[in-house]
Amino acid sequence: MRNGKPAEIRADVDASAVSRATIMLTRRQGELPDKEAVVARRRFQTGTLVKLGKRRRIWVIRWREDVLRDDGTVARVRRAETIGTIAEMPNRRDALAKMEERLREVNQGVQRPESGMSFGAFVETQWTVLALPNFKASTQHGYKTVLAVHVLPAWRKWRLRDIDRLAIQQWIADKFRQGTGWQVVRNAWTLLASILESTVAYGYLPTNPARGIKFPPKPLKRRPAVIAGEGFVSLLRHLGEPYRTMVSLIAATGLRIGELLALRWSALDLDAGTLTVRESVFEGTFQLPKTPRAQRTIPLGPRAVKALLDHRQHRSRREPNDLVFGNRNGEPLRESKLLGRVLQPAALAAGIGRVTWHQFRHVHSSLMSDLRVPVKIAQEQLGHASISTTLNIYTHVVDASHRRAVEAVEERLFDLDSNGLGFAPGRQTATSVERSVH
């Protein structure tokens, strides 16, 4: 230390490393503070063994270790670690043996350089640039939300090499103590584990500390609220076209909202009465369906066919590649805008409270369950992925029992209202609302 300034430790630079790169060491456990380090070639180290403490005397070892800088270059830093108390090892020879064991991995080159980069810096400069874009648009949206709400607030300032399994397990326990839902905690851990797996793949950490984390048993899941009976009929009466047909079609087929909004005329065979799911859309971005089994061909009942034929007569865009439910420019509608500007106001006016698009898919699955439709047919219809079955991923031929099941759902669903799907006396329009969601 000279004139109150930290001294600089200099060493020879390996030819493969960036010349004379330096990093400032921070005050963190396991490092000596206020020193600079320079990239250096690996050399055999004997380390330094010292006694510290007054009341509680301890053995402390010191050595030098390579670390990865934020820019990926390797730098050497000074490390310090307590290996035990003098009461436990009164003999200096025993302490030297333990130090030699600790430094064996360093001297043999088995231990890879660990990163001094913070978790937040890695996420911002590496993961969001290299890994996040590889996911589907809907997955990216979900990951960004979980990252901002649950992961970054807890781990942003942590250095990667300081994150260990115990810290992650404590974070999980804290989440549950705070009353966070089981699935929310699971999703947050899954994302954290995925990011840390990337640190291993990119060479910042030797292993993923998020592996092996324990979770309490998952609580029983409550059945989702199902809109049925007069509530569903009332909602249809408060919807104009084409939204009335969209809601009716989801309830009649079990389509996901993204599958419906990505539906093209070429995917419909109205003569044969079939619909093929080939793609999905999320907030205007096309993507593959949720799972491979979601790519499927399902039957359409006669009322759904009639409704689609009627809808087609009122559309200006009817080419095979045109969207069945696109906006005036032929682009996909945004599900969030439809929900907030069309569906929610209609639901409130109908007196059924707030609803989601997924609830109409539940209408279909619940009716299939009530009608005792075989599980295999229900999975084909809904496009669910399941490792417990051996169903074909792509279904091009619709069997008779499957068709009868869908027609039975239509009968149960739309006999409630003579103005239901395909039987509307006139096409109620919602021009003002339609403009607001385009």
N, C-alpha and C positions, 0 to 999 in steps of 0.2 A: 504494500500500500504506500503510494507516494503522493504527498500533498492532498490527502483526502480522496484520491482517485483510485479506483480499482486497478490492480496490476494486471498485465496481460501475459498469459501463459502461451509461449510460442513453441511450435514443434515442426518437424519436417512434414511436408505434404505428400500424400500418395499421388502418383501420376494419374490415377484414375479418378481422383476427386477434384472438385473445383478448388483452384489454388487459393490458399490463405483465406477461406471463408470463415467467418466468426459468428458466434451467437452469444447472446447475453443470457446467463443463467438466472432463473428467477428463484425467489425464496420458496422452495417447495421441499417437502420432506424427501430425504434421500439425496439431496444435492447440496453442495456448499454454496452459500450465497455470494453475490456481488463479484463474480469472476467471469472472465471471458475465456472461450475455448476456441482452438483452431483445429481444422481438419487434420488428422494425423494418421500415419500408417499404424496398423495393428502391431503390437509388440508384446512379448511376454511380460507379465506384471506379477510382482511378488506382493504388492499392496503394502499398506501401512497399518500397523496395529497399535492402538493407543488406549489408555485408561482415562475415562472421563467420569465426572460426577463427584459429589461430596458425600451426601448421605447414602445415596444408592449408586455404588460404583459399577460401571459397566465397561464392557469391551466394545470398542468401535473400530471398524475397518474402513479404510479409504482406498479408492482406486479410480482409474479413469475408464470411461465407457463411451462407445460410439452411440450417437443418437441421430435420428433423421430430423433435419430442419424442415420448415414449412415448404421450402422450394424443392425438397427431395434430396438435397445434398447431405452428406454425412459430416457431423462435427463431433469432437471429443469433449466430454464434460467430466468434471470431478464428481464422484459419488461418495456417500458416506452411509453406513448402515450399522445398526446395533446388532451384534450377534449373540449377546447374552450378558448376564451379570457376572461379576467377579466371584460372588458367592457360589454361583453355579459352576464356574470354571476358575478356580483359584490358581491353577497351573497355567502359565503362559504358553506352555507347549500345546495344551489342549486348545487354547484359543487360536494359536497359529494353525493347527490342523483344521479347525473349522473355517478359518479364513481361506486356507488353501482350497478347501472343498467348494466354498462359495465362488472363488475366482476361476475354478476349473473350466466352467462353460465359457467364460470370457476369454481365457487363454487358448482354448481349443478351437475357438471360432464357431462354436455351436450356437451361441446366443446371437441373434440378429439385432442390429441397431433398432432401438425403439424410438418412437416419434415424440418430439416435444410439442407437436401441433395440438391445438385445442380441438375438442369435438366440434364446436361451432364453426371453426375455420375449415375443418375437413368437410363438413356438410356444405358450406357455402362455396368452397373452391373446388371440391372434388366430386362429392356425391350428387349434388344437384346438377352438375354439368355432365358427368359421365354415366351415372346410374339411373337417375330419375327419369330421363327422357325415354328409357327403354320400356317403361310401363305404359299401359293403356291410359287414355285421357282421364277416364273415371277413376282409375287407381291413383294417378298422379294427384288428382283433386283431393281424394281421401287422405293420401299420405301427407300432403301439405298441411291439411287441417290438423291431423294428429301431431305432426312435427311441431307446429306453432303452439298448440295448446298444451301438449303433454311432454314432449321429448326435449325440445330445446330449452324451455325454462329450467329444467332440472340438470341438463348436461352440457349446456353451451360452453361454460368456462372450464370444464374439466379437461385436463390434458389426456390425450388418448391412452398413454401408458399408465395413467393413474386409475383408469376405470377397471375395476375388478369384479369378480362374481359376487362378492359380499356386498359391495356398494349397490349393484343392480338388484340383488335380492332385497336389500333394505328399501330401495326405491319402490319396488313392487309392494312390499308390506305397507309402506306409508300410503300408497295409493288406495289400498283397501281400507286402511284406517280412516282415510278421509271420506270414505263412502263412494268412491268411484266404482262404477259398474264393472262386473267381471269381464265382459267382452271388451269394454273400453280399455281396461288395463292390459288385456291380452293383445289388443291391437297395437297399443303403444309399445309393449315389449317386442312384438313381432317386428315393428319398424326399427326399433333400436338395434335388435339383433341383426336385421338386414344391413343396416348401415355399418355396424361393426364388422360384419362379414366382408364388406367392401374394404375396410381398412386392412384386413388380412390379405385379401386378393391384391391390393395395391402395394403391399409390403410395409405398411405402417405399424402393424402389430403382428406378433408371431401366431397368436391364437385369438379366438373370439370369446371374450369373457362372458357373453350373454348366453352361452350354451349351458344347459343343465340347470336352468332356473326352475324352481318349484312353484306351483300354483295350487291354491286351495281348490276343492271340488267345485265344478260349475253348478250354480243353483239351477233349479228347474225354471224353464223359460215360460213366461205367461203367453197364452194364446193371443195372437194379435186380434184387435177389434175388427169385426167383419161387418161391412155395410150390407144389410140385406132387407128384404121385405119392402115396406112402404118407404123406408129411408132412401133406398136406392131408387125407387120409382120417383120420389119427390126430387131427388138430385137430377135425374134425367130431364124432368120437366123444367128445371131451372137452367138447363144448358142449351145454348144455341148450336147450330151446326158450324163446322164439322166436329165440334167438341163432344156433342151427344153421341155421335157415331164412334168416336175414338174411345170414350169411356165404355160404351156398350161392347165394343169389340174386345177390349182388354178383359172385361168380365166374361165374355163368351168364349174366349180362346186361352186366357191365362198368359198372354204376351207380357213381357216387360215393357215399360214405357220406352226405353231406348230402342227395343226391337220394333215397336210400333212406329216410332218416328223415323226409323231408317227403312221402313217397308217401301218397296218399289212395285210398280205394276207388273214387272216381269216376274216377281216372286209369287204372284197370284195366278192360279188356274181356276177361274170362276166356273168354267164348264165342268171340271172334275170336282170342284169344291175343295181345293187345297191351298194352303199358304206355306211358303218355305222361308224360314228364318236364315238369312245368310250373313247379315251384318247388324251392327247396333250403332247408336250415335249418342254422344254425351256432350251436351251444351254446344252443339254445332260441329263437333269433331267425330268423324266416322271411325269405327274401330270394329274389331272382331267381337262376336257375341261373348257373353260372360264366360262360358266354358265351351269346350269342344262339343259336348252333348247339346248345348243350346242351339247349335246349327241343326235344324230339324225341319221336317215337313209334317204339318198337322192338318186335320180335316176341318172344314168349315161347314157348319149347319146351314140349312136353307135360308134361315133368317139373316145370318151373317152375310151370305152370298147376295141376297136381295139388297141389304143395306149398302154393301160395297158397290153393287151395280148402280144403285140410286146415287150414291156419292160420286161415282165416276161421271155420271151425266152432268153434274154441276161443276166439274173441274175443267179448267182450260188446258192443263198439262196432263196428257194421258199417254205419252210415249212410254215404251217399256222401261226406260231407265229413269223416268220421272218418279218422284216421291208421291206416295198415295196421300200423305198428309203434310205436304210441304207448304211454304209460304208463297206469296205472290211471285217471288223471284225464283221459285223452285228450290229454295234452300230449306234445310231442316228447321222445324220449330224448336225453340228452347224449352226444355221440360220445366226449368225453374220459373220461367216467365208464365208458362201455361198454368203452373200450380198456383202462383201468387195472384195472377190477374184474371184467371178464368175459373179454375176449379175451386179454390178456397172461397171466393165470394158466392159462388153457386151453392156450395155446401152450407155456408152460414145462412143463406137465404132459405135453404131447404130445411133448416133446423137440425142438422146432423153434426154440427161442429166442424172442427178442422179435420181434413182428410189428407191422405197421401196417394200417389199413383199406385203404390204397391198394394194398397188395400183392395183395389179392384181385381188384382191378381189373386188375392186371398179369397175374394168372392168365388172365383172359379174353382180354386182348389178345395174350398170348403164344400161347395155343392158336389164336386166329384166324390169327396169323402162321404157325404150324406147319402149319395146314390150307390155307395159301395162299389165304386169303379176300381178294378184291379190296380194295384200299386204300379205295376209295370206300365200300364197305359197312362196313368197319371204322370209318371216320370217322363214318358215320351212327350206328353202334351206340354208339360211345364218346362222341359229342358233342364231338369236338375241333374247335377253331376253326383255320382255315388260310386264308391269303390266296392260296395257290397253287391252290386248287380253286374250282369254281363250284357247289358243292353247294347245294341248297335248304336254307334255315335250318329251315323247318318241314316235317316229313315226316309225312303222315297215312296214306299207303298203304304197306304193307310188301310189297315185291316178293318173288317166289318164291325168288330166289337168296339174298336176305337171310335169309329164314326158314330155308332149308336150311343156311345157314352157322351160325345159332344152334343149330339142332338137332344139327349135327355137333359143335359145342363141347360141348353137353350130353352127347352120347354119349361123347366122349373124356374128359370130366371125371368123369362119375358112373358109368361102367362100372368105375371103379376100386373102387367100394364098393357092394355090393348094398343097403346101408343109406343110400345117398346121397339126394340131393334127391328128395322125392316117394315114396321107397320105405322110409321108416322103419317098422319093425314096430310101434313104439309111440312115443308122444310123450314123450321124456325131458324132465322139467321141471327148472327151476333156480329154485325159488321164493325161496330165501334170497338168491341172487345178484340176482334180479330186483328184490327190494325195495331192494337197495343202490344201484341205478342210477336209481331213480325220484325 
